Amino acid sequence: MRVLIVFLIAVSFFGAEAQTGYKIDFKIKGWRDTTVYLGSYYGEQTNLRDTAQANAAGSFTFDNKNNLPQGVYYLVLKTASGFSKIFDFVIGNNQHFAIEGDSKDFIKTASIKGDDDNRLFFENMRFNIEHGKEAEPFTAIIKDSTLSDDQKKSARESYATITAKVVAYQNELIEKNPKTLTARLIKSTQSIEAPMPPKKADGSYDSTFQLRYYREHFFDKFDLADDAMLRLPRPVYQEKIKEYLNKLYAPVP
């Protein structure tokens, strides 16, 4: 029995070893015989992390024995005018997966194999694009300065309904997949809703309650210890810190 246990531990160990580093296979219809770069974000900077050569079928692979830091990454093609970013994807805990799609509309056609994180990432993008288009006519009405508030009322209600659908979808995604980078990324962008202030003994409301609540719960949905938050398309980490220090407190030396 002891020999069997040792053998199982060894198999488990070597299986884990086989998954170290990263190996990401791509196949993109419409790309052929071209150099592709793997780019990454870091705060306000961007970097090129790896290079691959797409063959005549549009297939190429990025791989290395070392893991990549978690975050949002993107593909880059070199054009006559310089480097051109194509699309984003995520690299989380699992760094061995495959992505296929058509260069004409990659987000719509992207197919993910072996990685739930990117499946959720692209599904969320498609959901947002679909509902963004649905909201466009109502947004146009709301922004129309020639219309009265009464004329905009119906558009605001329709826009709020669409927004509620998006929020509900994202909340469900976060609840069911809390450890994925996609869930953490979406959660980091969600705002903190301060409740109505309680009444004081004299029946009046505490005018400072909502500000104090907002300060105390400002980082509830943003994990400062998650360094993947440094590697997003927008410098969200820096923006959150600056907002907390510069907008929520008086600038006292």
C-alpha positions, 0 to 999 in steps of 0.5 A: 500500500505504501508503494502504491501511495508513493507511486500516486504521489509521483504521478501527481507530481509529474502531472503538475510539472507537465502543466508548468509554463504556458502553451497557447495555440491559436488558429486564425482564419485569414492570417498566413505566413506572418509574425505574431507578437504576444503583448501585455499591459502593465499600468500605463505601459504595454510590452511585447512578451513573445513571438510566434510565426503563423503558418499558411493555415493561420496556426501558431503557438506561444510557449515557454517553460515559465508561467506568465503573470496573470492579466489581460494580454493581446495579439499584435501584428506588424504593419507598414505603419507600425504595430497594430493591436488585434484583440485582448484575451486573458491569462489566468491560472490555466495557461495551456489552452487553444483559441480559434477564430476568423480575423474578419470578426474574431470576438464573434467567432472566437472558439475556446478549447481547454479554458473556461476563463477565456470562454467567459471572457469572450462570452461577456464581450459578446453579451456587452456588444449585443446589449450595447447595440440594443441601448444605442437608440435610447442613449441617442435620445438621452443625449439629445439636448433638444428633447425635454426630460418628459420626452426622454423618460421612456428612453431612460427606463428602457436604458435602465432595463438593459443596464439591469440585464447586463449587471445581473449577467455579470453578477451571476458570472462572478458568483458562479466563477469567483476565482477566474480572472474574468470574474475578478476583472469584472468585479473590479470595475463595479461601483459601490452602492451606498445605502440610504442613510439612517435617521438620527434621533431627531428624525433627520438624516446623517448627511455624511453617512453615504460618503463615510460608507463609500470610503469604508467600502471603496475597495470591497470589489477591488483586491489590492493584493491581486497583482493581475489588476496591474495588467489590464487595458486601462490602468485601473489600479492606479485610477482606484488609488488616485480616486481614493486619495485625491477625491475622497479625502481633503488634500491636507499635507 
